[in-house]
């Protein structure tokens, strides 16, 4: 096998149910026509790597849309609800017996996961695919890590090695030839070094921010594309359907942005050079106050849209055109103005309590609403001197605020909203 080909080696990190992110990464790579000839993984990354090496990306996507906790662990029925782990008052009486069974069985039973893999993985197809494939696991019996490739796995034992790589602490340790194994993340959760030792010099890494040991990648002398989830969400056994769908989508979007097909910082925008060139910003927008991570970006409209969307908490996991993001921002502004009008429409005593609580919230940073909400509320309830102090304090938590608020104000002046008259409410 030639490891110096133009194909990339795809390295997939561990992270439990968050592995659906890798599926989104693969969807993007396929859409862009990025050639991948090798798949290495740890833990859930190993399982997904096997399906991709087999050529079953479509099947993997289907499984990702259907996975539940019952497909992973054998748990008592009262500990699950609608495909998720459910622990509450209804399980208190059963918890002692449940933990006793875990101790007696030396870990949680992952039989359902093994069955899922066995039902869908075709070892013969995997071996015929011509794709390089390898996993990381830890041999607990002999106290040594194992970086093992397909050609070194005995026929009929591929599933054994996938389960060995995925034996998260607390899961029952799989046995291979009399030796017990545990999750490869305990040695190397992102097997980049394994790819380098194999001779690969074109490597794509998909990092889930999963638990485990992460070795510093030695990138000298090779091309490395590093894809990492840009939003932290979920946990290793989070099988909430909305989360899984969103996190898979995030993998796709992060990959498209990493390869330059989308642009942005917190958001995912389709490039629009014509809109940037035509943009004539209002002089009131303080572009000299760009957040540090945007300070050298000359795309003023992109910066303004990013800042405005951020202070309104506009949905992030979506591919926007410039027009679509602008529409989402203005919708958010309208909804925020309505909320503010409702909040300040109260008695004098209510206003006094509101202003006191608002000060405490801003100074503590304990926000429950979007930053723009507090920015507008401060302007509505306080005199200019106090308003400036509180807005500056708010800006320390949200550096996008000055540009975002100024851009919104410039847009509203072009397309006014029906905003309430707050002047009679101002206090100190």
C-alpha positions as CSV (number, residue, x, y, z in Angstrom):
1,X,0.0,0.0,0.0
2,X,1.3,3.5,-0.9
3,X,1.0,6.0,1.9
4,X,2.3,8.9,-0.1
5,X,-0.7,9.2,-2.4
6,X,-2.7,12.4,-2.9
7,X,-5.5,10.9,-0.8
8,X,-6.0,12.2,2.7
9,X,-6.0,10.1,5.9
10,X,-9.0,10.9,8.0
11,X,-8.4,10.8,11.7
12,X,-11.5,10.6,13.9
13,X,-11.4,11.3,17.7
14,X,-13.4,9.8,20.5
15,X,-16.4,11.3,22.1
16,X,-19.3,8.9,22.6
17,X,-22.6,9.9,21.1
18,X,-21.0,13.1,19.9
19,X,-19.5,11.0,17.1
20,X,-22.4,12.0,14.9
21,X,-20.2,15.1,14.3
22,X,-17.9,12.9,12.2
23,X,-20.8,12.0,10.0
24,X,-21.3,15.7,9.2
25,X,-17.6,16.1,8.5
26,X,-17.8,13.2,6.1
27,X,-20.8,14.6,4.3
28,X,-18.9,17.8,3.7
29,X,-15.8,16.1,2.5
30,X,-17.9,14.0,0.0
31,X,-19.7,17.1,-1.2
32,X,-16.4,18.9,-1.9
33,X,-14.9,15.8,-3.5
34,X,-12.0,15.6,-1.1
35,X,-10.3,12.2,-1.7
36,X,-9.8,10.1,1.5
37,X,-7.9,6.8,1.3
38,X,-7.4,5.9,5.0
39,X,-9.5,6.0,8.1
40,X,-8.1,5.9,11.6
41,X,-10.1,6.3,14.8
42,X,-10.3,6.0,18.6
43,X,-13.5,4.9,20.5
44,X,-16.6,6.1,18.5
45,X,-14.1,7.4,16.0
46,X,-12.9,3.9,15.4
47,X,-16.5,2.6,14.8
48,X,-17.3,5.4,12.3
49,X,-13.9,4.9,10.6
50,X,-14.8,1.3,10.0
51,X,-18.1,2.1,8.3
52,X,-16.5,4.8,6.2
53,X,-13.6,2.5,5.1
54,X,-16.2,-0.1,4.2
55,X,-17.9,2.5,2.0
56,X,-21.1,2.8,4.0
57,X,-21.4,6.5,4.5
58,X,-25.1,6.5,3.6
59,X,-25.8,3.7,6.1
60,X,-23.8,5.6,8.8
61,X,-25.9,8.7,8.2
62,X,-29.1,6.6,8.6
63,X,-27.8,5.1,11.8
64,X,-26.8,8.5,13.1
65,X,-30.4,9.7,12.6
66,X,-31.9,6.7,14.5
67,X,-29.4,6.0,17.3
68,X,-30.8,5.8,20.9
69,X,-29.3,4.9,24.2
70,X,-30.9,1.5,23.8
71,X,-28.7,1.0,20.8
72,X,-25.6,1.5,23.0
73,X,-26.3,0.2,26.5
74,X,-28.4,-2.5,28.1
75,X,-30.1,-0.5,30.8
76,X,-33.2,-1.2,32.9
77,X,-36.3,0.2,31.1
78,X,-37.0,2.7,33.9
79,X,-33.6,4.3,33.3
80,X,-34.5,5.3,29.7
81,X,-37.2,7.5,28.2
82,X,-37.7,8.3,24.5
83,X,-34.3,7.0,23.6
84,X,-32.4,8.9,26.3
85,X,-31.0,8.2,29.7
86,X,-33.6,9.2,32.3
87,X,-32.6,9.4,36.0
88,X,-35.0,11.0,38.5
89,X,-37.3,10.4,41.4
90,X,-38.8,7.4,39.5
91,X,-35.4,5.6,39.6
92,X,-34.3,6.3,43.2
93,X,-35.5,3.1,44.6
94,X,-33.8,1.1,41.8
95,X,-30.4,2.8,41.9
96,X,-28.7,0.6,44.5
97,X,-29.6,-2.6,42.7
98,X,-28.6,-1.1,39.4
99,X,-25.1,-0.1,40.7
100,X,-24.8,-3.5,42.3
101,X,-25.4,-5.2,38.9
102,X,-22.8,-2.9,37.3
103,X,-20.2,-3.9,39.9
104,X,-21.1,-7.6,39.6
105,X,-20.9,-7.5,35.8
106,X,-17.7,-5.4,36.0
107,X,-19.2,-2.5,34.0
108,X,-22.1,-1.4,31.9
109,X,-23.3,-3.9,29.3
110,X,-22.6,-2.6,25.8
111,X,-24.2,-5.7,24.1
112,X,-26.6,-3.5,22.1
113,X,-23.8,-1.5,20.6
114,X,-22.0,-4.7,19.6
115,X,-25.2,-6.1,18.0
116,X,-25.7,-2.8,16.1
117,X,-22.2,-3.0,14.7
118,X,-22.4,-6.7,13.8
119,X,-25.8,-6.2,12.0
120,X,-24.4,-3.5,9.8
121,X,-20.6,-4.0,9.4
122,X,-19.5,-6.3,6.6
123,X,-16.0,-7.4,7.4
124,X,-15.5,-8.9,3.9
125,X,-16.5,-5.6,2.3
126,X,-14.2,-3.7,4.6
127,X,-11.2,-5.9,3.7
128,X,-12.0,-5.7,0.0
129,X,-12.4,-1.9,0.0
130,X,-8.7,-1.1,-0.5
131,X,-9.0,1.6,2.2
132,X,-6.5,1.7,5.0
133,X,-8.1,1.3,8.4
134,X,-6.8,1.3,12.0
135,X,-7.9,1.8,15.6
136,X,-6.4,2.6,19.0
137,X,-7.2,0.7,22.2
138,X,-5.5,-0.2,25.5
139,X,-4.6,-3.7,26.5
140,X,-5.4,-3.6,30.2
141,X,-4.2,-7.1,31.0
142,X,-0.7,-6.5,29.6
143,X,-0.7,-2.7,30.4
144,X,0.1,-1.5,26.9
145,X,-1.5,0.6,24.2
146,X,-2.4,-1.0,20.9
147,X,-2.4,0.8,17.6
148,X,-3.6,-1.9,15.2
149,X,-4.4,-1.8,11.5
150,X,-6.8,-4.0,9.6
151,X,-4.2,-6.4,8.2
152,X,-3.1,-7.2,11.8
153,X,-6.7,-8.0,13.0
154,X,-7.5,-11.7,12.8
155,X,-10.3,-12.5,10.5
156,X,-13.6,-12.3,12.4
157,X,-12.3,-10.1,15.1
158,X,-12.8,-6.6,13.6
159,X,-15.9,-6.1,15.7
160,X,-13.9,-7.2,18.8
161,X,-11.3,-4.5,18.2
162,X,-14.0,-1.8,17.6
163,X,-15.6,-2.7,20.9
164,X,-12.1,-2.7,22.5
165,X,-11.4,0.8,21.2
166,X,-14.9,2.0,22.4
167,X,-14.8,0.5,26.0
168,X,-15.3,3.8,27.8
169,X,-14.4,3.8,31.5
170,X,-17.4,2.3,33.3
171,X,-18.3,0.0,30.4
172,X,-17.5,-3.7,30.6
173,X,-14.1,-4.5,29.3
174,X,-14.1,-6.6,26.1
175,X,-11.9,-9.6,25.8
176,X,-9.7,-10.6,22.9
177,X,-7.5,-13.7,23.1
178,X,-7.8,-13.7,26.9
179,X,-6.8,-10.1,27.3
180,X,-9.1,-7.3,28.6
181,X,-9.2,-4.0,26.7
182,X,-10.5,-0.5,27.4
183,X,-11.1,2.7,25.5
184,X,-8.3,3.9,23.3
185,X,-8.8,7.5,24.5
186,X,-6.9,6.6,27.6
187,X,-3.8,6.5,25.4
188,X,-4.5,8.7,22.4
189,X,-8.0,10.1,21.8
190,X,-7.0,11.5,18.4
191,X,-4.6,9.1,16.7
192,X,-2.8,11.7,14.6
193,X,0.6,10.2,15.6
194,X,-0.6,6.8,14.4
195,X,-1.2,8.3,11.0
196,X,2.2,10.0,10.9
197,X,4.0,6.7,11.8
198,X,2.1,5.0,9.1
199,X,3.6,7.5,6.6
200,X,0.7,9.7,5.9
201,X,1.6,13.4,5.0
202,X,-1.9,14.6,4.1
203,X,-4.1,14.3,7.1
204,X,-7.6,15.6,8.1
205,X,-8.4,15.5,11.8
206,X,-12.0,15.6,13.2
207,X,-11.9,16.5,16.9
208,X,-15.0,16.2,19.0
209,X,-13.5,17.7,22.2
210,X,-14.1,14.3,23.8
211,X,-12.6,13.2,27.0
212,X,-9.3,11.4,26.9
213,X,-5.6,12.0,26.3
214,X,-4.7,14.3,23.5
215,X,-1.2,14.3,22.3
216,X,0.3,17.4,20.7
217,X,0.3,16.8,16.9
218,X,3.7,17.0,15.2
219,X,2.6,18.7,12.0
220,X,6.0,19.5,10.6
221,X,6.6,18.2,7.1
222,X,2.9,17.4,6.2
223,X,-0.4,19.0,5.3
224,X,-2.8,18.9,8.2
225,X,-6.4,20.1,8.2
226,X,-7.7,20.3,11.7
227,X,-11.5,20.4,12.2
228,X,-12.9,20.9,15.7
229,X,-16.4,21.5,16.9
230,X,-16.8,25.3,17.1
231,X,-19.7,25.0,19.7
232,X,-19.5,23.0,22.9
233,X,-22.7,21.0,23.4
234,X,-23.9,17.6,24.6
235,X,-22.1,14.9,26.5
236,X,-20.8,11.5,25.7
237,X,-24.1,9.7,26.2
238,X,-26.4,12.5,25.1
239,X,-28.8,10.8,22.6
240,X,-31.3,13.6,22.5
241,X,-32.5,13.7,18.9
242,X,-32.4,17.4,18.5
243,X,-28.8,17.5,19.8
244,X,-27.7,14.7,17.6
245,X,-29.2,16.3,14.5
246,X,-27.7,19.7,15.4
247,X,-24.2,18.3,16.2
248,X,-24.1,16.3,12.9
249,X,-25.0,19.5,11.1
250,X,-22.3,21.4,13.0
251,X,-19.7,18.9,11.7
252,X,-20.8,19.6,8.2
253,X,-20.7,23.4,8.7
254,X,-17.3,23.4,10.5
255,X,-15.8,21.4,7.7
256,X,-17.2,23.6,5.0
257,X,-15.8,26.7,6.8
258,X,-12.4,25.0,7.4
259,X,-12.1,24.5,3.7
260,X,-13.2,28.0,2.9
261,X,-16.5,27.1,1.3
262,X,-18.2,29.1,4.1
263,X,-16.8,32.1,6.0
264,X,-17.4,33.7,9.3
265,X,-16.4,33.4,13.0
266,X,-19.3,32.4,15.1
267,X,-21.6,32.1,12.1
268,X,-21.5,30.2,8.8
269,X,-21.9,32.6,5.8
270,X,-21.8,32.0,2.1
271,X,-19.0,34.3,0.7
272,X,-20.4,37.4,-1.0
273,X,-17.7,39.6,-2.4
274,X,-20.2,41.7,-4.4
275,X,-22.1,42.6,-1.2
276,X,-18.9,43.5,0.6
277,X,-17.7,45.7,-2.2
278,X,-21.0,47.5,-2.4
279,X,-21.3,48.0,1.4
280,X,-21.1,51.7,2.5
281,X,-21.2,51.6,6.3
282,X,-22.7,54.4,8.4
283,X,-20.0,56.5,10.0
284,X,-21.6,55.8,13.4
285,X,-20.4,52.1,13.3
286,X,-17.2,51.9,15.4
287,X,-15.1,49.5,13.3
288,X,-12.1,50.5,15.3
289,X,-13.6,48.6,18.1
290,X,-13.6,45.2,16.3
291,X,-13.4,42.2,18.7
292,X,-9.8,41.0,18.9
293,X,-10.4,37.9,16.7
294,X,-11.8,40.1,13.9
295,X,-9.4,43.1,14.3
296,X,-7.7,42.5,10.9
297,X,-10.7,41.5,8.9
298,X,-11.5,44.1,6.1
299,X,-14.9,42.6,5.3
300,X,-16.8,45.2,7.2
301,X,-20.3,43.9,6.4
302,X,-19.3,40.4,7.5
303,X,-18.0,41.8,10.8
304,X,-21.1,43.9,11.3
305,X,-23.4,41.0,10.7
306,X,-21.4,38.7,12.9
307,X,-21.5,41.2,15.8
308,X,-25.2,42.0,15.4
309,X,-26.1,38.3,15.2
310,X,-24.0,37.5,18.3
311,X,-25.6,40.1,20.5
312,X,-29.0,38.8,19.5
313,X,-28.1,35.1,20.0
314,X,-29.2,34.3,16.5
315,X,-29.2,30.6,15.7
316,X,-25.6,29.6,14.8
317,X,-25.9,26.1,13.3
318,X,-27.1,27.2,9.9
319,X,-25.5,28.2,6.6
320,X,-26.7,31.7,5.9
321,X,-26.4,34.0,2.9
322,X,-25.7,37.6,3.8
323,X,-29.4,38.5,3.2
324,X,-30.6,35.5,5.2
325,X,-28.5,36.5,8.2
326,X,-29.6,40.1,8.0
327,X,-33.2,39.0,8.0
328,X,-32.6,36.8,11.0
329,X,-31.0,39.7,12.8
330,X,-33.9,42.1,12.1
331,X,-36.4,39.5,13.2
332,X,-34.5,39.1,16.4
333,X,-34.5,42.9,16.9
334,X,-38.3,43.0,16.4
335,X,-38.8,40.2,18.9
336,X,-36.5,41.9,21.4
337,X,-38.2,45.2,21.1
338,X,-41.6,43.6,21.8
339,X,-40.2,41.9,24.9
340,X,-38.7,45.1,26.2
341,X,-42.0,47.0,25.6
342,X,-43.8,44.3,27.7
343,X,-41.2,44.4,30.5
344,X,-41.2,48.2,31.0
345,X,-45.0,48.4,30.9
346,X,-45.4,48.2,34.6
347,X,-45.8,50.3,37.7
348,X,-43.3,52.7,39.2
349,X,-42.5,50.2,41.9
350,X,-42.0,47.5,39.3
351,X,-39.6,49.8,37.4
352,X,-37.6,50.5,40.5
353,X,-37.2,46.8,41.1
354,X,-36.4,46.2,37.5
355,X,-33.6,48.8,37.4
356,X,-32.0,47.4,40.6
357,X,-32.1,43.8,39.2
358,X,-30.8,45.0,35.8
359,X,-27.7,46.6,37.4
360,X,-27.0,43.4,39.4
361,X,-27.4,41.2,36.3
362,X,-25.1,43.3,34.2
363,X,-22.4,43.7,36.8
364,X,-22.4,40.0,37.6
365,X,-22.7,38.8,34.0
366,X,-25.5,36.4,35.0
367,X,-27.4,36.8,31.7
368,X,-30.6,35.0,30.8
369,X,-31.4,37.1,27.7
370,X,-29.4,38.2,24.7
371,X,-26.9,41.0,25.2
372,X,-28.9,43.3,22.9
373,X,-31.9,43.0,25.3
374,X,-29.9,44.4,28.2
375,X,-28.3,47.1,26.0
376,X,-31.7,48.4,24.9
377,X,-33.2,48.0,28.4
378,X,-30.4,50.1,29.9
379,X,-31.0,52.8,27.4
380,X,-34.7,52.7,28.1
381,X,-34.5,52.9,31.9
382,X,-31.4,54.9,32.8
383,X,-30.2,58.5,32.3
384,X,-27.3,58.8,29.8
385,X,-24.5,58.9,32.4
386,X,-25.6,55.7,34.1
387,X,-26.5,54.1,30.8
388,X,-23.0,54.6,29.4
389,X,-21.4,53.0,32.5
390,X,-23.7,49.9,32.4
391,X,-23.3,49.5,28.6
392,X,-19.6,49.6,29.0
393,X,-19.8,46.9,31.6
394,X,-22.0,44.9,29.3
395,X,-19.5,45.3,26.5
396,X,-16.8,43.7,28.6
397,X,-18.7,40.5,28.5
398,X,-19.7,40.9,24.9
399,X,-17.0,42.7,22.8
400,X,-19.3,42.5,19.7
401,X,-21.7,44.9,21.3
402,X,-20.4,48.3,20.1
403,X,-20.4,47.3,16.4
404,X,-23.4,45.1,16.5
405,X,-25.6,47.7,18.3
406,X,-24.5,50.5,16.0
407,X,-25.2,48.4,12.9
408,X,-28.6,47.6,14.2
409,X,-29.3,51.3,14.9
410,X,-28.2,52.2,11.4
411,X,-30.5,49.6,9.9
412,X,-33.4,50.6,12.0
413,X,-33.0,54.2,10.9
414,X,-33.5,53.0,7.4
415,X,-36.3,50.7,8.3
416,X,-37.8,51.8,11.6
417,X,-39.5,49.5,14.0
418,X,-42.5,50.6,16.1
419,X,-40.6,51.0,19.3
420,X,-42.2,52.1,22.6
421,X,-41.7,55.6,24.1
422,X,-39.4,55.0,27.1
423,X,-38.4,58.6,27.9
424,X,-40.9,58.9,30.8
425,X,-39.5,55.8,32.4
426,X,-35.9,56.8,32.8
427,X,-34.5,56.8,36.4
428,X,-31.3,56.6,38.2
